[in-house]
Amino acid sequence: MLGVGQKFPEYKVTATVSNDIKTAFQEIGSDSHPGKWKVLFFWPKDFTFVCPTEIVAFGKLNKDFADRDAVLMGASIDSEFVHLAWRQNHADLKDLPIPMLADVKRELSSALGIIDPGAGVSQRAVYIVDPENVIRFVMVTDLSVGRNSSEVLRVLDALQTDELCPCNWNKGQETIHV
């Protein structure tokens, strides 16, 4: 699995960005957001039970991530058409403000090393990638355990301080100066 300090792999996928079939799909790749922080989170499959709770939680914080000059994106191994159907049929996903990347060939998940060996799907992984495409944070949980989107935002805040941040540090609190 790729980790902190390594370059995030190059990729190009189709993303579902709206519910309207005429504007639903957009190509997104590693060069789509130059100079921005990127937060990518992966879930195993669409039309499941834990996944929408996380996706909705991340979506609710999209403006907070954007305020920190970060682009938030979600991804799974499902196709863009499955993403569209899920968005259209799940009440909580209808107004999702973030793109859902379709890693159908599992190229990005494989390059990251997050394909679950038993299930054959992307593990629940989160990556924070700096503007130079260097991985600065990775978190992977069991397929059955949802993540805390507020914690990911807190870590982004800490990474953007360029200071040492103690345990349970939150934006606005004192950092450690060395």
N, C-alpha and C positions, 0 to 999 in steps of 0.2 A: 504494500500500500504506500502511495506517495504521502510524504509527511511535510512537516514544517521545514522551511528553508529550501524546498525543492520547487522547481518551476511547475506551474499548472500546465497540463498538456494542451496542445492546440486542438481545437474541435470546431465543427460546423454541423449544426443540427437544425431541424425544423421545430419551431416553438408554436404553441397555441397561445395567442395573446388576447383573444376576445371570443365572444359567443356567436358572432355573426360569421357565417360561412364565407362571406365575401371578403372579410378582413381578418379572419381567424388565424391565419398562418403567416409566420415570418421566419426568415432564416437568421439565426443568431450564432455567432462564433466567437472564438477567442479574441478576435480583433474588433468586436462590435462596440466595446465600451472603453476606448483608450483613455488612459489617465484616471480611471475610476477604480475604486475598491469594488470587488465583486464578492457576493455572498451566495454560494450555491448550496442548496440542500437537496438531497436525494431521498426518495421514498421507494419502497419495493414495488407496489402495483397500485393502479387506480381501482376504484370501486371496492375499496376495503374500508375498515372501520377506524383504525388509528390514524391513517394518513390524512384524511380531511381535517381532523382536529389540528394537526400541525400546520397544514397548508393554510388554513384559515388564520391561525395564530400568527404565522409569518406575514400573511397578507395584511393583517391589521396593523403591523409595524412597518409596512412598506414606506410610508412617509417618513418615519423616524430613520430608517436606513438611508433613504434618499437625502435627508437633511445632513447626513454624514458623508455625502458624496459617494455612496455605495449603491450598487445595482443589485437587487435581490432577485434570484431566479431559482425555480424549483425544477426537479428533473426525475424522471423514472424511465424504465425500459419500455413503457407503453408508447404507442404511436400518437402522432398529433391528432388523429381522428378519435382515438379513445379518450385523449385529454379533452377534446371538444365535447364529446358525448357526456363525459363526466361533469364538465362545467355546465352544460345545458340542463342536466338532470339532477344535480345536487344543489339544493337551495343555497347552501353556504358558499358554494363556489361560483355562483352566477356572476358576481361582481368582483371576482378575484383580480387585483391590480397587478399581478406579477405574471411573467411568462412561465409556461410549463414546457420545459424542454423534452423533446422526444428522442431518447437515446435507444432507438429500436435495434440498432446494430450492436449495442452494448460497447461501442468503441470508447466513449468517454469513461464509462464506469470501469471498463477493463483497463484502460490506461491509468486510471487512478488506483486500481487494485481493490475495488469495493464490490465486486460481484460475489454474492454469498455462495459458497461452494455447495451448500445443500439445496438451496431454493432456486439458484440461477438468476436471481434478481439483484438489483442494486441494494446494498445495505443502507440503513438510515445514517447517512453521512452528511456532515456539514463542513464546508470549506470557506474560510475567509482568505481572499486573495488580494494582495496589495496592488497598487497601480502598475507595478513592474511585473505583474503576473507571478509573483512569488507567494507560495502558500505560507500563511502566517498562523493559521489555526485549523485544526482538524478535530472533529468529534464523530465517533461512530458508536451507535447503540445497537442493542439487540433488535431484531426485526419487530418484536412485540412491544417495544418501549418508545413512546413518543418523546420528542425533545422539547426543551424550554427555549422558545424564540427570544424571550427577554434576556436570557443568559448570553445568547449569541450576540445580541446588540450590546450588552455590557462588555463582552470581550472585544468587539470592534472598537468601542470607546477607548478601552485600555490600550489597544494596539495603536490607535491614532494619537495617543499622548506622547509617545516616544520617551516615556518615563517608566520607572518601576512602579507597578501597581500592586499593593498588598492584597491579601485574601479578602474577598467580599467587597473590594473597591467598587465604587460607582462614580459615574461622571460627576464632576464638581467637588469630589473629595480630594484630600491631599494625596499627592504621590510621594514616592521616596526619591529624593535627590541624592545622587552618588557623586 
